[in-house]
Amino acid sequence: MLRDITIGQYYQTDSVIHRLDPRVKLAGTLLFIVSLFFFQNIGGYLAAALFLALVIRLSKVPFRYIVRGMRAILFVLLITVTFNLFLTPGRTLVELFGGHVRITYEGLKMAFFIALRLAFLIVGSSIMTLTTTPNHLTDGLERALRPLKVFKAPVHEVAMMMSIALRFIPLLLEETDKIMKAQMARGADFESGNLIQRAKAMVPILVPLFICAFRRAADLAMAMEARCYRGGEGRTKMKPLVYGRADYLAYFLLAVYTVGSIFIGRL
């Protein structure tokens, strides 16, 4: 399951989406996520699904590879859907256990829309990281947050930390998978027992994982110091970000999608 998480990973290929400016992809991801919370009917989600399918097609990232990331959040998705299904008041559809538990029409509708919203949110966020290298993501975040420099905010440092955090997600997941296999080879059991016993069984994983994380952080800090990294003040870019014709076209299509999907989703 750990290998199924795709957020933070980069898929190497040549596509229209890969060549877009990272600021366009950041803005597109943000607008896509925001638009999901304005939909009140199935029409808006159909528009979002068509837009997402078009982006996936243009990105040339295999659909199975993207959907594989949904397995990691399946448990959270089921819990969210269950709570909305049974705890939302409204018109009763089904009564269980002598009427103590009810499934309402409003609860069924809410659970369905919440499941779609979470699925689209994860897939949309995965596309951004799958088509953007960590360096480009850092540059895009820094340029997008540049207006905050007026308030003396450490924009470069914040962008660097966010990109490093995203980059470390697949690395730490891979390290966790190696540690689990090593412990299982030594006779560790992570499946049997009650909840408390399973929590205790995670200690042999968490301790070496924290040690590995601190070791990687120390190595990264030493590498940055060896390259005379002193923050963003006075730094120049080898490849500065410049908008092209495709980027302006992408902004226009994003604006059309955002306005159109919200209008359709609120009819």
MIDOSE-1310 file (N, C-alpha, C; in nm, 2 decimals, decimal comma, always signed):
residues 267
mlrd	+0,08/-0,12/+0,00/+0,00/+0,00/+0,00/+0,08/+0,13/+0,00; +0,20/+0,12/+0,07/+0,29/+0,24/+0,08/+0,34/+0,28/-0,06; +0,36/+0,18/-0,15/+0,41/+0,22/-0,28/+0,30/+0,27/-0,37; +0,17/+0,27/-0,32/+0,06/+0,32/-0,40/+0,04/+0,47/-0,39
itig	+0,11/+0,53/-0,30/+0,09/+0,68/-0,28/+0,18/+0,75/-0,39; +0,11/+0,83/-0,47/+0,17/+0,89/-0,58/+0,20/+1,04/-0,56; +0,14/+1,10/-0,45/+0,17/+1,24/-0,43/+0,31/+1,26/-0,39; +0,38/+1,35/-0,45/+0,52/+1,38/-0,42/+0,62/+1,31/-0,52
qyyq	+0,56/+1,22/-0,61/+0,65/+1,15/-0,70/+0,64/+1,23/-0,84; +0,75/+1,20/-0,92/+0,75/+1,27/-1,05/+0,76/+1,16/-1,16; +0,67/+1,17/-1,26/+0,67/+1,08/-1,37/+0,74/+1,14/-1,49; +0,85/+1,08/-1,53/+0,93/+1,14/-1,64/+0,88/+1,10/-1,77
tdsv	+0,83/+1,20/-1,85/+0,79/+1,19/-1,98/+0,78/+1,33/-2,05; +0,75/+1,33/-2,17/+0,74/+1,46/-2,24/+0,60/+1,48/-2,28; +0,53/+1,59/-2,23/+0,39/+1,61/-2,26/+0,37/+1,76/-2,25; +0,25/+1,80/-2,30/+0,21/+1,94/-2,29/+0,20/+1,99/-2,14
ihrl	+0,15/+1,91/-2,06/+0,14/+1,95/-1,91/+0,27/+1,96/-1,85; +0,37/+1,87/-1,88/+0,50/+1,87/-1,83/+0,57/+2,00/-1,86; +0,55/+2,05/-1,98/+0,62/+2,17/-2,03/+0,56/+2,30/-1,98; +0,44/+2,29/-1,92/+0,38/+2,42/-1,87/+0,46/+2,48/-1,76
dprv	+0,45/+2,61/-1,74/+0,51/+2,68/-1,63/+0,45/+2,62/-1,50; +0,54/+2,60/-1,40/+0,49/+2,55/-1,27/+0,38/+2,64/-1,21; +0,39/+2,77/-1,23/+0,29/+2,86/-1,17/+0,15/+2,83/-1,23; +0,15/+2,79/-1,36/+0,02/+2,76/-1,42/-0,04/+2,64/-1,35
klag	+0,05/+2,54/-1,33/+0,00/+2,41/-1,26/-0,04/+2,43/-1,12; +0,03/+2,52/-1,05/-0,01/+2,55/-0,91/-0,14/+2,62/-0,91; -0,16/+2,72/-1,00/-0,29/+2,79/-1,00/-0,40/+2,70/-1,05; -0,37/+2,62/-1,14/-0,47/+2,52/-1,19/-0,52/+2,43/-1,08
tllf	-0,42/+2,37/-1,01/-0,46/+2,28/-0,90/-0,54/+2,35/-0,79; -0,50/+2,47/-0,76/-0,58/+2,55/-0,66/-0,72/+2,58/-0,70; -0,73/+2,62/-0,83/-0,86/+2,66/-0,88/-0,95/+2,53/-0,89; -0,89/+2,42/-0,93/-0,97/+2,30/-0,94/-1,02/+2,25/-0,81
ivsl	-0,93/+2,26/-0,70/-0,97/+2,22/-0,57/-1,08/+2,31/-0,52; -1,07/+2,44/-0,54/-1,17/+2,53/-0,49/-1,30/+2,51/-0,56; -1,30/+2,49/-0,69/-1,42/+2,47/-0,76/-1,50/+2,35/-0,71; -1,43/+2,25/-0,66/-1,50/+2,13/-0,61/-1,60/+2,16/-0,50
fffq	-1,57/+2,26/-0,42/-1,65/+2,30/-0,30/-1,77/+2,39/-0,34; -1,78/+2,42/-0,46/-1,90/+2,50/-0,50/-2,01/+2,42/-0,57; -1,98/+2,30/-0,60/-2,08/+2,22/-0,67/-2,19/+2,17/-0,58; -2,31/+2,18/-0,63/-2,43/+2,14/-0,56/-2,51/+2,03/-0,64
nigg	-2,47/+1,99/-0,75/-2,53/+1,89/-0,83/-2,43/+1,80/-0,91; -2,48/+1,70/-0,97/-2,39/+1,61/-1,04/-2,33/+1,67/-1,17; -2,39/+1,78/-1,22/-2,34/+1,84/-1,34/-2,20/+1,90/-1,32; -2,18/+1,97/-1,21/-2,05/+2,02/-1,18/-1,94/+1,91/-1,17
ylaa	-1,98/+1,80/-1,11/-1,88/+1,69/-1,10/-1,85/+1,63/-1,23; -1,95/+1,62/-1,32/-1,93/+1,57/-1,45/-1,83/+1,66/-1,53; -1,85/+1,80/-1,51/-1,76/+1,89/-1,58/-1,62/+1,87/-1,53; -1,61/+1,86/-1,39/-1,47/+1,83/-1,33/-1,41/+1,70/-1,38
alfl	-1,49/+1,60/-1,40/-1,44/+1,47/-1,45/-1,39/+1,48/-1,59; -1,46/+1,56/-1,68/-1,42/+1,57/-1,81/-1,29/+1,66/-1,82; -1,28/+1,76/-1,74/-1,16/+1,84/-1,73/-1,04/+1,76/-1,69; -1,07/+1,68/-1,58/-0,96/+1,60/-1,53/-0,91/+1,49/-1,63
alvi	-1,01/+1,43/-1,70/-0,97/+1,33/-1,80/-0,89/+1,40/-1,91; -0,93/+1,52/-1,95/-0,85/+1,59/-2,06/-0,71/+1,62/-2,01; -0,69/+1,66/-1,89/-0,56/+1,69/-1,83/-0,47/+1,56/-1,82; -0,53/+1,45/-1,78/-0,46/+1,32/-1,77/-0,42/+1,28/-1,91
rlsk	-0,51/+1,30/-2,00/-0,47/+1,26/-2,14/-0,36/+1,34/-2,20; -0,36/+1,47/-2,17/-0,25/+1,55/-2,22/-0,12/+1,53/-2,14; -0,13/+1,48/-2,02/-0,01/+1,46/-1,94/+0,07/+1,34/-1,97; +0,00/+1,24/-2,04/+0,06/+1,12/-2,09/+0,11/+1,03/-1,97
vpfr	+0,05/+1,06/-1,85/+0,08/+0,97/-1,73/-0,03/+0,86/-1,73; +0,01/+0,74/-1,72/-0,09/+0,63/-1,73/-0,20/+0,65/-1,62; -0,32/+0,62/-1,66/-0,44/+0,64/-1,57/-0,43/+0,55/-1,45; -0,38/+0,42/-1,48/-0,37/+0,33/-1,37/-0,27/+0,38/-1,26
yivr	-0,16/+0,44/-1,31/-0,06/+0,49/-1,22/-0,12/+0,60/-1,13; -0,21/+0,68/-1,18/-0,27/+0,79/-1,10/-0,37/+0,74/-1,01; -0,45/+0,65/-1,06/-0,56/+0,59/-0,97/-0,50/+0,51/-0,86; -0,38/+0,45/-0,88/-0,32/+0,37/-0,78/-0,30/+0,44/-0,65
gmra	-0,29/+0,57/-0,65/-0,28/+0,65/-0,53/-0,40/+0,66/-0,45; -0,52/+0,62/-0,50/-0,64/+0,62/-0,43/-0,65/+0,51/-0,33; -0,57/+0,40/-0,35/-0,57/+0,29/-0,25/-0,53/+0,33/-0,12; -0,43/+0,42/-0,11/-0,38/+0,46/+0,02/-0,48/+0,54/+0,11
ilfv	-0,58/+0,60/+0,04/-0,68/+0,68/+0,12/-0,81/+0,61/+0,12; -0,82/+0,48/+0,08/-0,94/+0,41/+0,07/-1,01/+0,40/+0,21; -0,93/+0,38/+0,32/-0,98/+0,36/+0,45/-1,04/+0,49/+0,50; -0,97/+0,61/+0,48/-1,02/+0,74/+0,52/-1,15/+0,77/+0,44
llit	-1,15/+0,73/+0,31/-1,27/+0,76/+0,23/-1,39/+0,68/+0,28; -1,37/+0,56/+0,32/-1,48/+0,48/+0,37/-1,53/+0,53/+0,50; -1,44/+0,58/+0,59/-1,49/+0,64/+0,72/-1,57/+0,76/+0,69; -1,52/+0,85/+0,60/-1,59/+0,97/+0,57/-1,73/+0,95/+0,51
vtfn	-1,73/+0,85/+0,42/-1,86/+0,82/+0,35/-1,96/+0,76/+0,45; -1,91/+0,67/+0,54/-2,00/+0,61/+0,64/-2,06/+0,71/+0,74; -1,98/+0,80/+0,79/-2,03/+0,91/+0,88/-2,13/+0,99/+0,81; -2,11/+1,03/+0,69/-2,21/+1,12/+0,62/-2,33/+1,04/+0,59
lflt	-2,32/+0,91/+0,56/-2,43/+0,83/+0,52/-2,53/+0,80/+0,64; -2,47/+0,78/+0,76/-2,56/+0,74/+0,87/-2,59/+0,86/+0,97; -2,51/+0,97/+0,96/-2,53/+1,08/+1,06/-2,59/+1,20/+1,00; -2,63/+1,20/+0,87/-2,69/+1,32/+0,81/-2,84/+1,31/+0,82
pgrt	-2,91/+1,40/+0,89/-3,06/+1,40/+0,90/-3,13/+1,43/+0,77; -3,25/+1,39/+0,76/-3,33/+1,41/+0,64/-3,44/+1,31/+0,62; -3,48/+1,29/+0,50/-3,58/+1,19/+0,46/-3,53/+1,05/+0,47; -3,60/+0,97/+0,55/-3,55/+0,83/+0,57/-3,57/+0,74/+0,45
lvel	-3,47/+0,67/+0,41/-3,48/+0,57/+0,30/-3,48/+0,43/+0,36; -3,39/+0,40/+0,45/-3,37/+0,27/+0,51/-3,36/+0,28/+0,66; -3,42/+0,20/+0,73/-3,41/+0,19/+0,88/-3,34/+0,06/+0,92; -3,24/+0,06/+1,00/-3,17/-0,06/+1,05/-3,18/-0,07/+1,20
fggh	-3,17/-0,19/+1,25/-3,16/-0,21/+1,39/-3,28/-0,15/+1,47; -3,40/-0,18/+1,41/-3,52/-0,13/+1,48/-3,54/+0,02/+1,47; -3,48/+0,09/+1,37/-3,50/+0,23/+1,36/-3,40/+0,31/+1,43; -3,30/+0,25/+1,50/-3,20/+0,32/+1,57/-3,09/+0,38/+1,47
vrit	-3,07/+0,31/+1,36/-2,98/+0,36/+1,25/-3,06/+0,38/+1,13; -3,04/+0,50/+1,07/-3,12/+0,54/+0,95/-3,03/+0,59/+0,84; -3,06/+0,55/+0,72/-3,00/+0,61/+0,60/-3,09/+0,70/+0,53; -3,06/+0,83/+0,52/-3,14/+0,93/+0,46/-3,11/+0,96/+0,32
yegl	-3,20/+1,02/+0,25/-3,17/+1,06/+0,11/-3,06/+1,17/+0,11; -3,07/+1,27/+0,20/-2,96/+1,37/+0,21/-2,83/+1,31/+0,25; -2,83/+1,21/+0,34/-2,70/+1,14/+0,37/-2,64/+1,07/+0,26; -2,73/+1,00/+0,18/-2,68/+0,93/+0,06/-2,62/+1,02/-0,04
kmaf	-2,69/+1,13/-0,06/-2,64/+1,24/-0,16/-2,51/+1,30/-0,11; -2,50/+1,33/+0,02/-2,38/+1,39/+0,07/-2,26/+1,30/+0,07; -2,29/+1,17/+0,10/-2,18/+1,07/+0,10/-2,12/+1,05/-0,04; -2,21/+1,05/-0,14/-2,17/+1,03/-0,28/-2,09/+1,15/-0,33
fial	-2,13/+1,27/-0,29/-2,06/+1,39/-0,34/-1,93/+1,41/-0,26; -1,92/+1,37/-0,14/-1,80/+1,37/-0,06/-1,70/+1,28/-0,12; -1,74/+1,16/-0,15/-1,65/+1,06/-0,21/-1,59/+1,11/-0,35; -1,68/+1,17/-0,43/-1,63/+1,22/-0,56/-1,53/+1,34/-0,53
rlaf	-1,56/+1,42/-0,44/-1,48/+1,54/-0,41/-1,34/+1,50/-0,36; -1,33/+1,40/-0,27/-1,21/+1,35/-0,22/-1,13/+1,28/-0,33; -1,19/+1,20/-0,41/-1,12/+1,13/-0,52/-1,07/+1,23/-0,62; -1,15/+1,33/-0,66/-1,10/+1,43/-0,75/-0,98/+1,52/-0,69
livg	-0,99/+1,54/-0,56/-0,89/+1,62/-0,50/-0,76/+1,55/-0,50; -0,76/+1,42/-0,47/-0,63/+1,35/-0,46/-0,58/+1,33/-0,60; -0,66/+1,30/-0,70/-0,61/+1,28/-0,84/-0,56/+1,41/-0,89; -0,63/+1,52/-0,87/-0,58/+1,65/-0,92/-0,45/+1,70/-0,86
ssim	-0,43/+1,67/-0,73/-0,31/+1,71/-0,66/-0,19/+1,62/-0,71; -0,23/+1,49/-0,74/-0,12/+1,40/-0,78/-0,07/+1,44/-0,92; -0,16/+1,49/-1,01/-0,11/+1,53/-1,14/-0,01/+1,64/-1,13; -0,03/+1,73/-1,04/+0,06/+1,84/-1,03/+0,20/+1,79/-0,99
tltt	+0,21/+1,71/-0,89/+0,35/+1,66/-0,85/+0,40/+1,56/-0,95; +0,32/+1,48/-1,02/+0,37/+1,39/-1,12/+0,42/+1,45/-1,25; +0,38/+1,58/-1,27/+0,43/+1,64/-1,39/+0,52/+1,76/-1,37; +0,56/+1,78/-1,24/+0,65/+1,89/-1,20/+0,77/+1,84/-1,12
tpnh	+0,89/+1,88/-1,16/+1,00/+1,84/-1,09/+1,01/+1,92/-0,96; +1,08/+1,87/-0,86/+1,10/+1,95/-0,73/+1,16/+2,08/-0,75; +1,26/+2,10/-0,84/+1,32/+2,23/-0,87/+1,22/+2,33/-0,93; +1,14/+2,28/-1,03/+1,04/+2,37/-1,09/+0,93/+2,40/-0,99
ltdg	+0,90/+2,31/-0,90/+0,80/+2,33/-0,80/+0,84/+2,44/-0,70; +0,97/+2,43/-0,66/+1,03/+2,53/-0,57/+1,02/+2,67/-0,64; +1,07/+2,68/-0,77/+1,07/+2,81/-0,84/+0,93/+2,86/-0,85; +0,83/+2,77/-0,89/+0,70/+2,82/-0,90/+0,64/+2,87/-0,78
lera	+0,66/+2,80/-0,66/+0,61/+2,85/-0,54/+0,67/+2,98/-0,50; +0,80/+2,99/-0,52/+0,87/+3,12/-0,48/+0,81/+3,24/-0,56; +0,79/+3,22/-0,69/+0,74/+3,33/-0,77/+0,59/+3,36/-0,74; +0,52/+3,25/-0,71/+0,38/+3,27/-0,67/+0,36/+3,35/-0,54
lrpl	+0,46/+3,32/-0,45/+0,45/+3,38/-0,31/+0,53/+3,51/-0,31; +0,58/+3,56/-0,42/+0,67/+3,68/-0,42/+0,60/+3,80/-0,36; +0,46/+3,82/-0,38/+0,40/+3,94/-0,32/+0,41/+3,95/-0,17; +0,43/+3,83/-0,10/+0,45/+3,83/+0,04/+0,58/+3,89/+0,09
kvfk	+0,67/+3,92/+0,00/+0,80/+3,98/+0,04/+0,77/+4,12/+0,09; +0,66/+4,18/+0,05/+0,63/+4,32/+0,10/+0,61/+4,31/+0,26; +0,57/+4,20/+0,31/+0,55/+4,18/+0,45/+0,67/+4,12/+0,52; +0,79/+4,12/+0,45/+0,91/+4,06/+0,50/+0,90/+3,91/+0,53
apvh	+0,82/+3,84/+0,45/+0,81/+3,70/+0,46/+0,92/+3,63/+0,39; +0,98/+3,52/+0,45/+1,09/+3,44/+0,39/+1,03/+3,35/+0,28; +1,00/+3,41/+0,17/+0,93/+3,34/+0,06/+1,02/+3,23/+0,01; +1,14/+3,25/-0,02/+1,23/+3,15/-0,08/+1,24/+3,03/+0,02
evam	+1,26/+3,06/+0,15/+1,27/+2,95/+0,24/+1,15/+2,87/+0,26; +1,03/+2,94/+0,26/+0,90/+2,86/+0,27/+0,88/+2,77/+0,15; +0,91/+2,83/+0,03/+0,90/+2,75/-0,09/+0,99/+2,63/-0,09; +1,11/+2,65/-0,05/+1,21/+2,54/-0,04/+1,16/+2,43/+0,06
mmsi	+1,11/+2,47/+0,17/+1,07/+2,37/+0,27/+0,95/+2,29/+0,22; +0,85/+2,36/+0,15/+0,74/+2,29/+0,10/+0,78/+2,19/-0,01; +0,87/+2,23/-0,10/+0,91/+2,14/-0,20/+0,99/+2,02/-0,15; +1,08/+2,05/-0,04/+1,15/+1,94/+0,02/+1,06/+1,84/+0,09
alrf	+0,95/+1,89/+0,15/+0,86/+1,81/+0,22/+0,79/+1,72/+0,12; +0,75/+1,77/+0,01/+0,68/+1,69/-0,10/+0,78/+1,59/-0,15; +0,91/+1,63/-0,17/+1,00/+1,53/-0,22/+1,03/+1,42/-0,13; +1,03/+1,45/+0,00/+1,06/+1,34/+0,10/+0,95/+1,24/+0,12
ipll	+0,83/+1,27/+0,07/+0,72/+1,18/+0,09/+0,75/+1,04/+0,03; +0,78/+1,04/-0,10/+0,81/+0,90/-0,16/+0,93/+0,84/-0,10; +1,03/+0,92/-0,06/+1,15/+0,86/+0,00/+1,13/+0,80/+0,13; +1,05/+0,86/+0,22/+1,02/+0,81/+0,35/+0,93/+0,69/+0,33
leet	+0,83/+0,69/+0,24/+0,75/+0,58/+0,22/+0,83/+0,45/+0,17; +0,92/+0,48/+0,08/+1,01/+0,37/+0,04/+1,09/+0,31/+0,15; +1,14/+0,40/+0,24/+1,22/+0,36/+0,35/+1,13/+0,28/+0,45; +1,01/+0,32/+0,47/+0,91/+0,25/+0,56/+0,89/+0,11/+0,50
dkim	+0,87/+0,10/+0,37/+0,85/-0,03/+0,31/+0,97/-0,12/+0,34; +1,09/-0,07/+0,32/+1,21/-0,15/+0,34/+1,22/-0,20/+0,49; +1,19/-0,11/+0,58/+1,20/-0,14/+0,72/+1,09/-0,25/+0,76; +0,97/-0,23/+0,71/+0,87/-0,33/+0,74/+0,90/-0,47/+0,68
kaqm	+0,96/-0,48/+0,57/+1,00/-0,61/+0,51/+1,12/-0,67/+0,59; +1,21/-0,58/+0,64/+1,32/-0,63/+0,72/+1,27/-0,68/+0,85; +1,17/-0,61/+0,92/+1,12/-0,66/+1,04/+1,04/-0,79/+1,03; +0,96/-0,80/+0,92/+0,88/-0,92/+0,89/+0,98/-1,04/+0,87
arga	+1,09/-1,01/+0,80/+1,19/-1,12/+0,78/+1,25/-1,17/+0,92; +1,24/-1,08/+1,02/+1,29/-1,12/+1,15/+1,18/-1,17/+1,24; +1,06/-1,19/+1,18/+0,95/-1,25/+1,26/+0,85/-1,16/+1,31; +0,86/-1,03/+1,28/+0,76/-0,93/+1,33/+0,62/-0,96/+1,27
dfes	+0,52/-0,93/+1,34/+0,38/-0,96/+1,30/+0,30/-0,82/+1,31; +0,26/-0,77/+1,20/+0,19/-0,64/+1,20/+0,04/-0,65/+1,18; -0,01/-0,78/+1,16/-0,15/-0,80/+1,12/-0,24/-0,85/+1,23; -0,18/-0,94/+1,32/-0,27/-1,00/+1,42/-0,27/-0,92/+1,55
gnli	-0,37/-0,95/+1,63/-0,38/-0,88/+1,76/-0,48/-0,77/+1,75; -0,51/-0,71/+1,87/-0,60/-0,60/+1,88/-0,54/-0,47/+1,84; -0,61/-0,36/+1,86/-0,56/-0,23/+1,82/-0,44/-0,19/+1,89; -0,44/-0,22/+2,03/-0,32/-0,18/+2,11/-0,20/-0,26/+2,07
qrak	-0,22/-0,39/+2,05/-0,10/-0,47/+2,01/-0,05/-0,43/+1,87; -0,13/-0,39/+1,78/-0,09/-0,35/+1,65/-0,01/-0,22/+1,66; -0,06/-0,13/+1,75/+0,01/+0,00/+1,77/+0,15/-0,03/+1,83; +0,16/-0,12/+1,93/+0,29/-0,15/+1,98/+0,38/-0,22/+1,88
amvp	+0,33/-0,29/+1,79/+0,41/-0,36/+1,68/+0,47/-0,25/+1,59; +0,41/-0,13/+1,58/+0,46/-0,03/+1,49/+0,59/+0,04/+1,55; +0,62/+0,02/+1,68/+0,74/+0,08/+1,74/+0,87/+0,04/+1,67; +0,89/-0,09/+1,64/+1,01/-0,12/+1,56/+1,02/-0,06/+1,42
ilvp	+0,91/-0,01/+1,37/+0,92/+0,06/+1,24/+0,94/+0,21/+1,26; +0,88/+0,27/+1,36/+0,89/+0,42/+1,38/+1,02/+0,46/+1,42; +1,09/+0,38/+1,51/+1,22/+0,42/+1,56/+1,32/+0,43/+1,45; +1,34/+0,32/+1,37/+1,44/+0,34/+1,26/+1,40/+0,44/+1,16
lfic	+1,27/+0,45/+1,14/+1,22/+0,55/+1,04/+1,26/+0,69/+1,08; +1,24/+0,73/+1,21/+1,28/+0,86/+1,26/+1,43/+0,88/+1,25; +1,51/+0,77/+1,28/+1,65/+0,78/+1,27/+1,69/+0,81/+1,12; +1,63/+0,74/+1,03/+1,66/+0,75/+0,89/+1,62/+0,89/+0,84
afrr	+1,50/+0,94/+0,89/+1,46/+1,08/+0,85/+1,56/+1,18/+0,90; +1,60/+1,17/+1,02/+1,70/+1,27/+1,07/+1,83/+1,26/+1,00; +1,87/+1,14/+0,97/+2,00/+1,12/+0,89/+1,99/+1,18/+0,75; +1,88/+1,16/+0,69/+1,86/+1,22/+0,55/+1,86/+1,38/+0,56
aadl	+1,79/+1,43/+0,67/+1,79/+1,57/+0,69/+1,93/+1,63/+0,71; +2,01/+1,56/+0,79/+2,14/+1,61/+0,82/+2,23/+1,60/+0,69; +2,21/+1,49/+0,61/+2,29/+1,48/+0,49/+2,25/+1,60/+0,39; +2,12/+1,63/+0,39/+2,07/+1,73/+0,30/+2,13/+1,87/+0,34
amam	+2,13/+1,89/+0,48/+2,18/+2,02/+0,53/+2,33/+2,03/+0,50; +2,40/+1,92/+0,51/+2,55/+1,93/+0,48/+2,57/+1,95/+0,33; +2,49/+1,89/+0,25/+2,51/+1,91/+0,11/+2,47/+2,06/+0,07; +2,37/+2,12/+0,13/+2,34/+2,25/+0,10/+2,45/+2,35/+0,15
earc	+2,50/+2,32/+0,26/+2,61/+2,41/+0,31/+2,74/+2,39/+0,23; +2,76/+2,27/+0,18/+2,88/+2,25/+0,09/+2,87/+2,32/-0,04; +2,74/+2,35/-0,08/+2,72/+2,43/-0,20/+2,70/+2,58/-0,17; +2,74/+2,62/-0,05/+2,73/+2,76/-0,01/+2,59/+2,81/-0,01
yrgg	+2,49/+2,73/+0,02/+2,35/+2,78/+0,02/+2,33/+2,87/+0,15; +2,28/+2,99/+0,12/+2,26/+3,09/+0,23/+2,12/+3,15/+0,22; +2,03/+3,08/+0,17/+1,89/+3,14/+0,15/+1,87/+3,20/+0,02; +1,76/+3,27/+0,01/+1,72/+3,33/-0,12/+1,77/+3,47/-0,15
egrt	+1,83/+3,54/-0,06/+1,87/+3,67/-0,08/+1,99/+3,68/-0,18; +1,97/+3,75/-0,29/+2,08/+3,77/-0,38/+2,10/+3,65/-0,48; +2,02/+3,55/-0,47/+2,03/+3,44/-0,56/+1,97/+3,47/-0,70; +2,03/+3,41/-0,80/+1,98/+3,42/-0,94/+1,94/+3,29/-0,99
kmkp	+1,87/+3,29/-1,10/+1,82/+3,16/-1,16/+1,89/+3,13/-1,28; +1,94/+3,00/-1,29/+2,00/+2,96/-1,42/+1,90/+2,95/-1,53; +1,77/+2,91/-1,50/+1,66/+2,90/-1,59/+1,54/+2,98/-1,54; +1,54/+3,11/-1,55/+1,42/+3,18/-1,50/+1,29/+3,15/-1,56
lvyg	+1,19/+3,15/-1,49/+1,05/+3,12/-1,54/+1,00/+3,23/-1,63; +0,96/+3,19/-1,75/+0,91/+3,29/-1,84/+0,78/+3,23/-1,90; +0,67/+3,30/-1,90/+0,55/+3,25/-1,96/+0,56/+3,24/-2,11; +0,50/+3,14/-2,16/+0,49/+3,12/-2,31/+0,35/+3,13/-2,36
rady	+0,33/+3,11/-2,49/+0,19/+3,11/-2,54/+0,11/+3,00/-2,49; +0,16/+2,88/-2,47/+0,09/+2,77/-2,41/+0,04/+2,80/-2,27; +0,12/+2,88/-2,19/+0,08/+2,91/-2,05/-0,03/+3,01/-2,05; -0,03/+3,11/-2,14/-0,15/+3,20/-2,14/-0,27/+3,13/-2,19
layf	-0,26/+3,04/-2,28/-0,37/+2,96/-2,33/-0,43/+2,87/-2,21; -0,34/+2,81/-2,13/-0,38/+2,73/-2,02/-0,45/+2,81/-1,92; -0,40/+2,94/-1,89/-0,48/+3,03/-1,80/-0,62/+3,06/-1,85; -0,63/+3,08/-1,98/-0,76/+3,11/-2,03/-0,86/+2,99/-2,02
llav	-0,80/+2,87/-2,05/-0,89/+2,75/-2,03/-0,92/+2,72/-1,89; -0,83/+2,75/-1,79/-0,86/+2,74/-1,65/-0,97/+2,83/-1,61; -0,97/+2,95/-1,66/-1,07/+3,05/-1,63/-1,21/+3,01/-1,68; -1,21/+2,95/-1,81/-1,33/+2,90/-1,87/-1,38/+2,79/-1,79
ytvg	-1,30/+2,69/-1,75/-1,34/+2,58/-1,67/-1,40/+2,62/-1,54; -1,33/+2,71/-1,47/-1,37/+2,75/-1,33/-1,51/+2,81/-1,34; -1,52/+2,91/-1,42/-1,65/+2,98/-1,43/-1,76/+2,89/-1,48; -1,73/+2,81/-1,58/-1,83/+2,72/-1,64/-1,88/+2,61/-1,54
sifi	-1,78/+2,55/-1,48/-1,81/+2,44/-1,39/-1,89/+2,49/-1,26; -1,85/+2,60/-1,21/-1,92/+2,65/-1,09/-2,06/+2,69/-1,13; -2,08/+2,75/-1,25/-2,21/+2,79/-1,30/-2,30/+2,66/-1,32; -2,24/+2,56/-1,38/-2,32/+2,44/-1,40/-2,35/+2,37/-1,27
grl	-2,25/+2,37/-1,18/-2,26/+2,30/-1,05/-2,36/+2,36/-0,96; -2,40/+2,49/-0,98/-2,49/+2,55/-0,89/-2,63/+2,58/-0,95; -2,65/+2,52/-1,07/-2,79/+2,53/-1,13/-2,89/+2,46/-1,05
